[in-house]
Amino acid sequence: MRRKLINSISKLAIDAGNEILKIYKNTDFEIRTKSDGSLLTEADQVAHQMIIEGLSKLDVNLPVLSEESTSISIEERALWKRYWLVDPLDGTAEFVERNGEFTVNIALIENHAPLLGVVHAPVQGLTYLGGKNLGATRRDDAGERVIKCRTMDSVIAKQEPIVIMESRRHAEGGANSLLTKIQNKIGAYETRNMGSSLKICYIAEGKADLYPRLGPTSEWDTAAAHAILEAAGGSMIDPYFKPLSYNSKKDLLNPFFFAIGDANYDWPSVIKD
């Protein structure tokens, strides 16, 4: 049942991505700035509407929280045990700059944790899927394959550098001191810059090991990739090394967090002072 559901969500994300691409290929589209300073385009709104309609067809009784429909009160949200959490266009700035690093994110949340998630990258024609008891996979024109996080033991044994993901456009406060700790306690590292939730999916795919996010994000930014990362063997933890939680407080902002590939590695000994 859950496999059928995640396949339906994947199709919906791809359909929304195709609509986004139509606008992406048009050089003349309106760009607005929202009250929080983030960008909004026609593509965000078109994808939002398509996803909302598609999810309601799957289950009309299941609530949907989208970045473009955040006016739902905390009193109403507090009643939700299970709901959809959507970012119809994650990485609008990447969309505007046309670097291709934007995604469609759809997650199913249950009891404050991601149950399953889909992240679709329209330009790359790439889709990541994952959930509890489903494992994690990536799909593209070449087909579908299982993905797993790599272990720190394998990285250290091969004397490979630790790969650390960084935001393409948001400076991470405190990142330099963290990098110094990693170099002193583990060894050599390299950094890779990328936009949107693709950074977390890279870790799920075993191409990177850590993404320290020491700046503001919202819950719809992370939920889908969080589900995929956990399904691939990784984790997303706050500065107190507890799993990220969803819809558990008045606002919808994430704490600072660390997306880690090897959930069994002793990251606290590396990260904490």
C-alpha positions, -999 to +999 in steps of 0.1 A: +000+000+000+028+024+010+047+015-022+017+023-043+013+056-025+049+067-030+047+059-067+016+081-069+034+109-052+064+105-075+042+109-105+026+140-090+060+155-083+071+148-119+039+162-134+044+194-113+081+195-124+070+194-160+048+224-155+077+242-138+099+234-167+075+251-191+078+283-172+116+278-167+121+278-204+102+310-208+125+340-202+096+363-194+081+354-160+072+375-131+093+375-099+079+388-066+094+391-032+074+377-002+072+394+032+100+371+045+123+382+017+121+349-003+112+349-040+079+338-056+073+331-092+044+318-114+061+284-112+058+282-074+021+289-077+013+266-106+032+237-089+014+244-056-020+243-071-013+211-091+001+193-061-028+204-038-053+191-063-034+159-068-031+152-031-067+158-025-076+132-050-055+106-032-072+114+002-095+143+005-095+141+043-057+144+047-045+180+054-019+196+032+006+222+044+025+239+016+050+268+016+024+287-004-005+281+020+010+288+054-019+307+069-032+276+087-034+284+125-014+265+151-047+255+167-058+237+135-024+222+129-022+209+165-050+185+157-031+169+128-015+135+134-009+128+097-006+153+069+012+162+037+041+187+038+050+203+005+075+227-010+062+230-046+095+247-057+124+243-034+152+266-046+133+294-062+164+315-063+181+287-082+151+286-106+155+324-112+192+321-118+187+291-140+213+268-126+189+239-125+194+231-088+157+233-077+133+206-067+097+196-060+094+182-025+064+162-011+065+145+023+040+126+044+043+134+081+030+112+108+033+119+145+058+147+139+082+126+118+085+120+080+069+088+070+079+090+033+092+116+008+098+124-028+123+149-042+121+155-079+147+176-098+130+186-131+161+198-150+180+166-143+150+144-148+160+128-115+137+116-087+146+105-052+121+084-032+122+069+003+103+060+034+100+038+064+101+001+055+105+012+018+142+019+015+155+047-007+159+048-045+167+072-073+150+072-107+162+087-139+162+078-176+186+049-169+161+033-145+158+029-108+184+018-083+186+015-045+207+042-028+224+040+006+245+063+027+281+054+029+297+045+063+324+066+079+344+034+085+346+029+047+356+066+041+383+064+067+396+030+056+400+042+021+416+074+033+391+094+013+382+130+023+350+136+042+326+153+018+307+182+033+277+198+016+272+236+018+245+259+006+251+276-026+239+310-014+236+309+024+267+313+045+267+289+075+277+307+107+302+287+127+310+265+097+347+273+098+351+262+134+332+230+125+355+223+095+385+227+118+371+202+142+365+177+114+400+181+101+415+177+136+393+147+147+387+128+114+410+141+087+409+157+053+376+170+039+363+187+008+332+209+004+306+210-024+281+237-029+246+230-041+211+245-040+178+231-026+173+197-009+196+181-034+223+185-008+206+160+015+198+137-013+235+136-022+242+123+013+215+097+009+231+086-023+265+080-007+281+110-025+286+131+007+288+126+044+276+157+062+255+189+057+257+213+086+228+238+083+236+266+108+211+290+094+173+294+091+152+269+071+115+259+072+100+225+077+088+221+041+125+227+030+137+195+047+108+170+053+109+150+020+147+148+018+147+139+055+125+109+048+148+098+020+179+102+041+166+081+069+154+054+045+190+054+031+205+049+066+212+085+076+197+110+100+189+147+106+196+159+141+194+192+159+223+208+179+213+186+208+216+155+186+178+148+186+159+140+154+142+169+137+105+171+146+077+185+125+046+205+134+055+204+171+056+241+178+039+274+169+063+284+141+074+263+111+111+270+113+137+243+118+164+246+144+199+245+131+206+209+121+231+184+108+222+160+080+245+130+085+251+100+063+263+075+088+238+075+117+260+050+137+291+072+137+300+092+168+292+126+153+286+142+187+323+138+196+332+156+164+306+184+164+303+194+201+327+216+218 
